[in-house]
Amino acid sequence: MKDKYATFDSKSKEAFNIAQLGSLLARKQEYLSQIRYDTNGADVLAYNVATNETRAIQVKGRIHVHRRYLNRNLWIAFPNWLDNNHQAWYLIPHDILVELWGLEKIQNLDEGTFSLKIPKKLIESLGKYVLGSIVF
């Protein structure tokens, strides 16, 4: 599946990622509403039936932080391809991800963006933010 995903255009990748995130959140009684226009950095809103809370989420195809998402109470959702047919998904407050990853990493970039594969050391820190996994 990872090979097929690589052939998708950006809109198809976004739709695919939102569908994967939605299926994982539904298992936790949390339901997505897609936002027509990127609002304050969010792609979707997730409503939790049990807690009556709503989260604004930016959905990414890989780990990503950006200066423009700081201090907005925004969550970041992203997958980590474990192999060609298996994704682990993470859901974490953006500002906590910045702290765990190291704020200096985005401060030193002219564009304010930092996006790479998840460093092994960071994966250890993300344990409690694993949302679940998808097997294709």
Residue pairs with C-beta under 8 A, 6 or more apart in sequence:
1 84
1 85
1 136
2 81
2 83
2 84
2 85
3 84
5 13
5 16
8 16
13 61
14 43
14 59
14 61
17 59
17 60
17 61
17 77
17 79
18 32
18 34
18 43
18 44
18 59
20 79
20 87
20 89
20 134
21 32
21 44
21 57
21 59
21 77
21 89
21 91
21 131
22 31
22 32
22 44
23 134
24 89
24 131
24 132
24 134
25 31
25 32
25 46
25 91
25 131
27 132
28 48
29 48
29 49
29 50
30 46
30 47
30 48
30 49
31 46
31 47
31 49
32 44
32 45
32 46
32 57
33 44
33 45
33 46
33 47
34 43
34 44
35 42
35 43
35 44
35 45
39 56
40 56
40 72
40 74
41 56
41 58
41 68
41 69
41 72
41 74
41 94
42 56
42 57
42 58
42 74
43 57
43 58
43 59
44 56
44 57
44 59
45 54
45 55
45 56
45 57
46 54
46 55
46 57
46 75
47 53
47 54
48 54
48 55
55 75
56 72
56 73
56 74
56 75
57 74
57 75
57 76
57 77
57 91
58 64
58 69
58 74
58 75
58 76
58 77
58 94
59 77
59 78
60 76
60 77
60 78
60 115
61 78
61 79
62 78
62 79
62 80
62 115
62 116
62 117
62 118
63 76
63 78
63 80
63 90
63 97
63 101
63 115
63 116
63 117
63 118
63 122
64 76
64 78
64 113
64 114
64 115
65 76
65 94
65 97
65 98
65 101
65 105
65 106
65 113
65 114
65 115
66 106
66 112
66 113
66 114
67 106
67 107
67 112
67 113
68 112
69 76
69 94
70 94
70 95
70 98
71 95
72 94
73 93
74 93
74 94
75 91
75 92
75 93
75 94
76 90
76 91
76 92
76 93
76 94
76 97
77 89
77 90
77 91
77 131
78 89
78 90
79 87
79 88
79 89
79 90
79 134
80 87
80 88
80 89
80 90
80 117
80 118
80 123
81 87
82 88
82 133
85 135
85 136
86 133
86 134
86 135
86 136
87 133
87 134
88 130
88 132
88 133
89 130
89 131
89 132
89 133
89 134
90 126
90 129
90 130
90 131
91 129
91 131
92 100
92 126
92 129
96 129
98 106
100 122
100 125
100 126
101 114
101 119
101 122
105 114
106 112
106 113
106 114
118 126
